[in-house]
Amino acid sequence: MDITFDHVSFTYQAGTPFAGEGLRDVSTTISDHSYTAIIGHTGSGKSTLLQHLNALLKPTSGSVTIGDRVITAETNNKNLKPLRQKVGMVFQFAENQLFEQTVAKDIAFGPKNFGASDDEAAALAKQMVTLVGLPEEVLTQSPFDLSGGQMRRVAIAGVLAMQPQVLVLDEPTAGLDPAGRRDMMTMFERLHETQGLTIVLVTHQMDDVADFADHVLVMDQGALIKEGSPREIFADPDWLRAHQLGLPKATAMAEQLMAKGFRFDPLPLTSDELADQLLPQIGGAHHE
Ligand SMILES: Nc1ncnc2c1ncn2[C@@H]1O[C@H](COP(=O)(O)OP(=O)(O)OP(=O)(O)O)[C@@H](O)[C@H]1O
């Protein structure tokens, strides 16, 4: 399912003295099965864009086409339920939204709300808890007895239990330690690869963009100012700096090495790429 933005602008509190522009004339397509990263500094419009992906917000002007549904300012709020099922949202600190007495009940809540029987919902809960890498034993536990990282996985399982086609992730690794972050990102990669889920990721971690995304949207002051593959986006470090954006660690290190006379073409995005280009220059990796 593609999601296409056609000249989308969005104004918060339109018509009041507090009106503020959230999005300005954004046109782009998030393709079916893609892994799209959205980057941009604070207040650039990333969260506003995300909320248009399942019509939590509707454009003030322009349209968003989600699969076969066209959302405009005139769209009424009826019949949006199927959209909410197809596009699953994992908000920042999603674990704060857990509320049931057991993990099983929490994961089953969404499907039951959408008409699944008790048995179907329980089966989904069992399936999803495994999919997010937790042992089945947690199903009978209180979510509040789990670690922060495990609680977040339960919240994600609850979104996956709706069997969405698109998984939207707003800084999903915020607050986790480095190992927890890596495990979480590997889990999303697995969901993308094995379940065919389209992933839309908002992140400040440029290494995650380089490692996982195949398409990148760069937001600034509500506008989409650049889009392309990670290689295209990270090819111009000066441009990124001018927009207060960082670089993947390997790219930043390559830049420093270039100042000392090393050559890199293209600029490496990952440590493997950095090593592959560096070794021949320091007399390593000779294969006779
Ligand atoms: N509820 C709101 N009412 C009024 N203005 C808002 C509201 N939410 C966001 N804005 C404004 O819209 C613009 C875009 O905000 P948005 O939250 O989408 O940015 P962001 O890139 O997600 O930022 P962050 O990285 O801090 O989450 C900002 O100027 C912000 O002040």
The ligand as a MOL file (V3000), in Angstrom:
LIG
                    3D

  0  0  0     0  0            999 V3000
M  V30 BEGIN CTAB
M  V30 COUNTS 31 33 0 0 0
M  V30 BEGIN ATOM
M  V30 1 N -0.5480 21.0220 18.9970 0
M  V30 2 C 0.1220 22.0090 18.3940 0
M  V30 3 N -0.3760 23.2880 18.3630 0
M  V30 4 C 0.2760 24.2850 17.7300 0
M  V30 5 N 1.4530 24.1200 17.0740 0
M  V30 6 C 2.0010 22.8940 17.0720 0
M  V30 7 C 1.3660 21.7630 17.7310 0
M  V30 8 N 2.1590 20.6750 17.5510 0
M  V30 9 C 3.2200 21.0840 16.8250 0
M  V30 10 N 3.1300 22.3930 16.5240 0
M  V30 11 C 4.0940 23.1890 15.7300 0
M  V30 12 O 4.2140 22.6050 14.4390 0
M  V30 13 C 5.5600 22.5940 14.0020 0
M  V30 14 C 6.0050 21.1730 13.6950 0
M  V30 15 O 6.0110 20.4230 14.9010 0
M  V30 16 P 6.2820 18.8450 14.9720 0
M  V30 17 O 5.9200 18.4100 16.3540 0
M  V30 18 O 5.5990 18.1580 13.8400 0
M  V30 19 O 7.8790 18.7810 14.7720 0
M  V30 20 P 8.8680 17.5690 15.0080 0
M  V30 21 O 9.8280 17.6050 13.8680 0
M  V30 22 O 8.1160 16.3190 15.2060 0
M  V30 23 O 9.6230 17.9580 16.3450 0
M  V30 24 P 10.2880 17.0000 17.4850 0
M  V30 25 O 11.5520 16.4270 16.8940 0
M  V30 26 O 10.5650 17.9560 18.5970 0
M  V30 27 O 9.2740 15.9500 17.8460 0
M  V30 28 C 6.3730 23.2680 15.1140 0
M  V30 29 O 6.5430 24.6280 14.7810 0
M  V30 30 C 5.4880 23.1190 16.3370 0
M  V30 31 O 5.6910 24.1830 17.2410 0
M  V30 END ATOM
M  V30 BEGIN BOND
M  V30 1 1 1 2
M  V30 2 1 2 3
M  V30 3 2 2 7
M  V30 4 2 3 4
M  V30 5 1 4 5
M  V30 6 2 5 6
M  V30 7 1 6 7
M  V30 8 1 6 10
M  V30 9 1 7 8
M  V30 10 2 8 9
M  V30 11 1 9 10
M  V30 12 1 10 11
M  V30 13 1 11 12
M  V30 14 1 11 30
M  V30 15 1 12 13
M  V30 16 1 13 14
M  V30 17 1 13 28
M  V30 18 1 14 15
M  V30 19 1 15 16
M  V30 20 2 16 17
M  V30 21 1 16 18
M  V30 22 1 16 19
M  V30 23 1 19 20
M  V30 24 2 20 21
M  V30 25 1 20 22
M  V30 26 1 20 23
M  V30 27 1 23 24
M  V30 28 2 24 25
M  V30 29 1 24 26
M  V30 30 1 24 27
M  V30 31 1 28 29
M  V30 32 1 28 30
M  V30 33 1 30 31
M  V30 END BOND
M  V30 END CTAB
M  END
